[in-house]
Amino acid sequence: MQNVLETDSEKNIDISSVFSSDVHGDPSTPIFLAYPGDPTTVRFVFPADKPRAHSFTIHGHKWQRSKEDINSSVISIRGQNTVGSAADFELFYGAGGLLSIPGDYMYRSGNIRWDIELGLWGILRVLEEKDPCLAPLKQVKDIQEKGVEHE
């Protein structure tokens, strides 16, 4: 894949389309699929690397700093991830954020200069229409209230 972050003023590259799937196709990194409002948990693991720290964010989404603390602050980026770090991020309001908006949401390391070039980014794709690759989640509220599952 061409490094689209390197720009050449003579080529007149439109920097606003650097991460556009319409322009460059989908990235080689994982694309996670969901429907608007789907309860979503991201399982983050940093198994091995050089001894350095990274941060992690998902654009347009927030989660609690600590699930175990009822007074936990709400954050949209987690920093100080080092080798051996692991966490579950339960996204507030589910996929698509507060307004359950369909679209592509970039997840990435916070260091744009080096980490993005190295492929530490991808897409959480919140689908607007049903897709044969992704079955809809069962209506949890209906199951809890009625005690029956819908097909």
N, C-alpha and C positions, 0 to 999 in steps of 0.2 A: 504494500500500500504506500502510496506517495505521502510524504510528510506535508500535509496541507497547512501546518502551522508556520512553515517557513514561507515568507512572502518575498516577492521580488517586485519592487515598485514599477519596473518596466513591464512586467506581465499584467499589471493592473488587476490583481486578485481581489475579489470581494470578500473581505475578512468576515462579514456577517454570515456567510454561508459555509464557514469552515467545518461545522459539525452537522451540516444538513444531509440527511439521508437522500433527499430528493436530488441533490447535486452529486454526492460522492457514493451513494449506495449505503447500505447499513454497515456499521463497523464490524470488524472480526471478533470483537469482544461480545460477551453474552447480552442478549436482549431478553428481558423478562417481560412477560405479557400479563395483563390484568384487565378487568373491566372497571369502569368508574365506580368508586365506592367500595370495591372489594377489600375486605380486611386483608392487610398485607404486613407480613413480618419479613424483614431482611435479616438473614443470618450472616453476620460479618466475621470473617476469620483472617488473621494475618499470620500464616504458618511459619514462614521463613523468609529471610532477606538479609541484607547487610544491616548492621546495627544502626538503624535510623528510624525516625518516627514519621508517620503519615497521618493525614486527616481524611475523613470520609464525609461526603454529603450527597444528598439526592435533591436536586433542584425542585422547588415547589412543594416540599414535604417536610414535616416536623415529627419529632418523637420525644419521649421523656429521657432526660439524662440518666435517670435510674428508675427502673420499673418498680423496685422494692420500696421506694420512698414516695409516699402519697403527696408530699410537698415538693417533689422534684421539679426542677425548671424544665421548660420546653425548649428544645434545641433543634437546629437544622444542620449542624455539622458536629462531628465528633473528632476531636484531635487527640494527639498523644498516643496513637496506636503504634505499638512496637511489636517485635517478634513475640508470638504467643498470645497476642490480644484476640479476644473473641467477644462478640456481643450480639444480642438480638434487638433490632430496631422495629418496634411495632408502630407503624405509621398512623398518626392521628388522622381520622376521617377516611382512612383507606386510600386506595390508589386514586390518583388525581387530586389529592389534597382536599382542602376545605370545601371547595365547590364541585368536587368530583369531575374535573375537566379532562376529557380525553386528549391525548397527545403524547409526544415523546418527552420524557423527563430524563435529563442526564444524571447519572451517578458517577462520581469521580473522586479521585484524591484531590486534596486541596492545593497541591503544588502544581500549578498549571504549566510552568516552564518546562519541567523535566518529566513529571509523572504522566501528563497527558500524552506527550510524545512517545512514551514507553508503553502506552496502551492501558493505563490504569483508569479507564473510563468505560462506560457503556450506557445502555438505554433501558429505562423502565417505560415500556410502551403501554399506555392506557388506551384500550381499543374503543372506538366509537360504535362499532357494529359487531355482532356475533361473528366469531372466527372458528372454523373447523379445528384449528390447532389448540383451542382452549375451551374446555367445558365450563359453563357457568357454575359458580359456587351455589350450593343449596342455600335456600333462604333460612338462615340460622334463626331469625326472629320467629318465622312460622313454625319451625321445628320446636322451639322452646315453648311457644304459646299453645300450640295444638298437639304437640307430641307426635306429629306425623311428618314423614318426609315426602316432598313432592318430586316427581320425576321430570 
